[in-house]
């Protein structure tokens, strides 16, 4: 696209001016056509300074999701090399599953500015207003189905580390698929197998991060937090998306080559609730015990009475005894 080529020319100058004449020669466009494209870029959120006789220079990229900006930031080998962007979508996971069934490559990423019918674990609705980071990644890992089930844990570590690196906030991981801050949910993760694992070996991982909106935009009954509320800052969603993809690629390669033991150790270091009393909600039954950590199969270990019990992610929900997310 012409607009991306204009951005490439400005980005190559690292904040210096690029003359309209040079752009015109390089792109075989009139100066008027260049100006029209610059205007469109400004409307999309790019801050571009124009000076007579000097040209144009790129000052800032948009905070909202933008394909060129993500590609410019990415340091990955595979994840995010193909992007599928939307203004509004029912569910990034559903779109990613459609693309996967059509043969989309490993690492293809679906992003949307908002979702209308996003889902969390156990088919619960996930609220996804404009300003959040809503994305799904198509993965074709070199893993057995048993190890592929640990990708949720792998993603939790990756997203926690990315948020810490970008926003300087230390978030905790609540088994199996939430990231929390002081008892409030900040991130949800949903991994789903596409087709039969023995033949397709494809998984879609949805990641939802509450970023540039306030808590008031979510339902009152949710124990939720947003990065904007926590920091008072509106964050660059492209920077955060790129960092998450980089961390996820590292964690996935580690899981494929080193196995789960190393990942389990990193997960335990970031986990919340270990050693604390917890309520285990299993259907209509509520059990109480002390969280011990996770097993080498990624299952939750809870001490109830004098005995350790093992729970899989599909059968229980976990709360602290005061009803929060620890």
C-alpha positions in Angstrom: 0.0 0.0 0.0 1.1 3.6 -0.8 0.5 4.7 2.8 2.8 2.0 4.2 5.5 2.9 1.7 5.3 6.6 2.8 5.6 5.4 6.4 8.6 3.2 5.5 10.3 6.2 4.0 9.7 8.4 7.1 10.6 5.6 9.5 13.9 5.1 7.7 14.9 8.7 8.5 14.3 8.2 12.3 12.6 11.5 13.0 14.3 13.5 10.3 12.4 15.2 7.4 11.8 13.5 4.1 11.1 15.8 1.2 7.9 15.6 -0.7 10.0 15.6 -3.9 11.9 12.5 -2.8 8.6 10.7 -1.8 7.2 11.7 -5.2 10.2 10.3 -7.1 10.4 7.1 -5.0 6.7 6.3 -5.2 6.0 7.7 -8.7 3.2 9.9 -7.3 2.4 13.6 -7.6 3.2 15.9 -4.7 -0.6 16.4 -4.4 -1.2 12.7 -4.1 1.5 12.4 -1.4 -0.2 15.1 0.6 -3.6 13.3 0.3 -2.0 10.2 1.7 -0.4 12.1 4.5 -3.8 13.6 5.4 -5.3 10.1 5.6 -2.5 8.9 7.8 -3.1 11.8 10.2 -6.7 11.0 10.4 -5.7 7.4 11.3 -3.8 8.7 14.3 -0.3 9.2 12.9 1.4 12.4 14.1 3.2 13.8 11.1 4.9 17.2 10.9 5.0 19.1 7.6 7.4 21.9 7.0 7.7 23.9 3.8 10.9 23.2 1.9 11.8 20.4 4.3 9.1 17.8 3.9 7.5 15.5 6.3 8.6 13.6 9.4 6.9 11.0 11.6 6.6 12.0 15.2 4.3 9.4 16.7 2.3 6.4 15.7 -1.3 5.7 16.8 -2.1 4.2 20.2 -4.9 2.2 18.5 -4.2 -1.1 16.7 -2.4 -0.5 13.3 -0.9 -3.1 11.1 2.1 -1.1 9.9 3.0 -0.1 13.4 2.9 -3.7 14.7 5.0 -4.9 11.8 7.5 -2.1 12.4 7.8 -3.1 16.1 7.8 -6.9 15.8 11.0 -8.8 16.6 9.5 -12.3 16.1 10.4 -14.9 13.5 6.8 -16.2 13.0 4.2 -14.9 15.3 2.5 -11.8 13.9 4.0 -12.0 10.5 0.5 -12.2 9.1 -2.1 -9.9 10.6 -5.9 -9.9 10.1 -7.3 -6.6 11.5 -10.9 -5.5 12.2 -12.7 -2.5 13.6 -15.5 -4.6 15.1 -15.9 -8.3 15.2 -18.0 -10.9 17.0 -15.0 -12.9 18.3 -11.3 -12.9 17.3 -11.2 -16.5 18.3 -14.0 -17.5 16.0 -12.4 -15.5 13.2 -9.1 -17.2 13.9 -10.7 -20.6 13.8 -12.2 -19.8 10.4 -8.8 -18.8 9.1 -7.2 -21.9 10.6 -9.7 -24.2 8.9 -8.8 -22.4 5.6 -5.1 -23.2 6.1 -3.8 -20.0 7.7 -0.1 -20.1 8.7 1.3 -20.7 12.2 1.6 -17.3 13.9 -1.3 -15.6 12.0 -2.9 -13.0 14.4 -6.4 -11.7 14.4 -7.0 -8.3 16.1 -10.0 -6.2 16.5 -10.7 -2.8 18.1 -13.7 -4.3 19.9 -15.6 -7.6 20.2 -19.3 -8.0 20.5 -19.5 -11.6 21.6 -16.1 -12.5 23.0 -16.0 -15.6 25.3 -14.0 -16.7 28.3 -13.6 -20.1 29.9 -16.7 -22.2 30.4 -18.6 -20.2 27.7 -18.8 -17.0 29.8 -19.2 -13.7 28.0 -16.0 -11.6 27.9 -16.7 -7.8 27.7 -14.5 -6.2 25.1 -15.1 -2.5 24.5 -13.0 -0.2 22.3 -9.6 0.5 23.8 -8.7 -3.0 24.9 -6.3 -5.3 23.2 -8.3 -8.1 21.7 -6.3 -10.7 19.7 -6.1 -14.3 18.8 -3.1 -16.2 17.6 -3.1 -19.3 15.4 -0.5 -21.8 16.6 0.6 -25.1 15.1 3.1 -26.2 17.9 5.3 -29.2 17.8 3.7 -30.7 20.8 1.6 -33.7 21.9 -2.0 -33.0 22.8 -1.1 -33.4 26.5 1.6 -30.7 26.2 -0.5 -28.5 23.9 -3.0 -28.2 26.8 -0.2 -26.3 28.7 -0.2 -23.5 26.1 -2.7 -21.5 28.3 -0.1 -21.6 31.1 2.6 -20.7 28.6 0.6 -17.7 27.3 -0.1 -16.5 30.9 3.6 -16.2 31.6 4.2 -14.5 28.3 1.5 -11.9 28.7 2.5 -11.2 32.4 6.1 -10.6 31.4 5.0 -8.4 28.5 2.8 -6.2 30.7 5.6 -5.9 33.2 8.1 -4.9 30.5 5.8 -2.4 28.8 3.7 -0.9 31.7 6.0 -1.6 34.6 3.2 -3.3 36.5 3.8 -6.7 38.1 0.6 -8.8 37.5 -0.1 -12.2 38.9 -1.3 -15.4 37.2 -4.5 -17.0 38.5 -4.8 -20.6 37.5 -5.6 -21.5 34.8 -6.1 -18.5 32.4 -6.5 -15.1 34.1 -4.0 -12.4 34.9 -4.9 -10.3 38.0 -3.8 -7.2 39.9 -4.7 -6.9 43.6 -7.6 -9.3 43.3 -9.0 -7.8 40.0 -9.0 -9.4 36.6 -6.9 -7.6 34.0 -6.4 -10.3 31.3 -8.3 -13.3 30.1 -6.8 -16.2 28.0 -8.8 -18.8 26.0 -7.0 -21.6 24.1 -9.1 -23.8 21.8 -8.1 -26.8 19.7 -9.1 -26.5 16.0 -10.2 -29.8 14.5 -8.7 -33.2 15.4 -5.3 -32.8 17.1 -3.9 -36.0 15.5 -4.4 -34.6 12.0 -4.5 -30.8 12.2 -2.5 -30.0 15.3 -3.8 -26.4 15.4 -4.7 -24.3 18.3 -6.2 -20.8 18.6 -5.2 -18.7 21.6 -7.3 -15.7 22.5 -5.9 -12.9 24.6 -8.0 -10.1 26.0 -6.3 -7.2 27.9 -8.2 -4.4 29.6 -6.1 -1.4 28.5 -7.3 2.0 27.4 -10.7 2.3 28.9 -12.0 2.8 32.5 -13.6 0.3 34.8 -16.9 2.1 34.5 -17.3 0.8 30.9 -17.6 -2.8 32.2 -20.4 -4.4 34.1 -20.6 -3.5 37.8 -20.5 -7.1 39.0 -17.2 -7.8 37.4 -14.0 -7.9 39.5 -12.0 -6.2 36.8 -9.2 -3.6 36.4 -7.8 -1.7 33.5 -4.3 -0.6 32.8 -5.6 3.0 32.2 -7.1 3.1 35.7 -4.1 1.5 37.3 -1.5 3.8 35.7 -3.4 6.9 34.6 -1.8 6.4 31.2 -3.2 5.5 27.7 -0.9 2.8 26.4 0.2 2.1 22.8 -1.7 -1.1 21.9 0.8 -1.9 19.1 3.8 -1.9 21.5 1.9 -4.1 23.9 0.7 -6.5 21.1 4.2 -6.8 19.7 5.8 -7.5 23.1 3.2 -10.1 23.9 3.9 -11.9 20.6 7.6 -11.8 21.2 7.3 -13.2 24.7 4.8 -15.9 23.5 7.1 -17.0 20.7 10.0 -17.4 23.2 7.8 -19.3 25.7 6.4 -21.6 23.0 9.9 -22.4 21.6 11.0 -23.2 25.2 8.0 -25.5 25.8 8.7 -27.3 22.5 12.4 -27.8 23.1 12.8 -27.9 26.9 9.5 -29.3 28.1 7.1 -28.1 30.8 9.3 -28.3 33.9 11.1 -25.0 33.1 7.8 -23.3 32.2 6.1 -24.6 35.4 8.8 -23.0 37.5 8.3 -19.6 35.8 4.5 -20.0 36.1 4.8 -20.7 39.9 7.0 -17.6 40.4 4.2 -15.4 38.9 1.2 -17.2 40.4 -1.2 -15.8 42.9 -2.9 -17.8 45.7 -0.2 -20.4 46.4 -0.3 -21.2 50.1 -3.6 -19.5 50.5 -7.0 -20.7 51.4 -9.3 -20.9 48.3 -12.8 -21.9 47.3 -12.9 -24.5 44.6 -16.2 -24.2 42.7 -17.1 -27.6 41.1 -20.5 -27.5 39.6 -22.9 -26.9 42.4 -20.3 -28.0 45.0 -17.9 -25.7 46.8 -14.8 -27.1 48.4 -12.3 -25.2 50.5 -8.6 -25.9 50.6 -5.0 -24.5 50.4 -3.5 -24.0 46.9 -0.2 -25.9 46.5 0.6 -25.0 42.9 0.4 -27.0 39.7 1.4 -30.5 38.7 3.7 -31.5 35.9 0.5 -32.0 33.9 -0.5 -28.4 34.5 -3.4 -29.4 36.8 -4.2 -27.4 40.0 -3.1 -29.0 43.3 -5.2 -28.2 46.3 -4.8 -29.5 49.8 -8.2 -30.3 51.3 -7.9 -31.6 54.8 -4.8 -33.8 55.0 -4.9 -34.8 51.3 -3.8 -33.2 48.0 -6.4 -33.2 45.3 -5.9 -32.6 41.6 -8.2 -30.5 39.4 -8.2 -29.9 35.7 -9.0 -26.6 34.1 -12.3 -27.7 32.5 -14.0 -28.7 35.7 -13.5 -26.0 38.4 -13.3 -22.3 39.1 -11.1 -20.9 41.9 -11.7 -17.9 44.2 -10.1 -16.7 47.4 -12.2 -17.2 50.5 -13.3 -13.5 50.3 -14.6 -14.0 46.8 -11.8 -12.1 44.9 -9.1 -13.3 42.5 -6.6 -13.2 45.3 
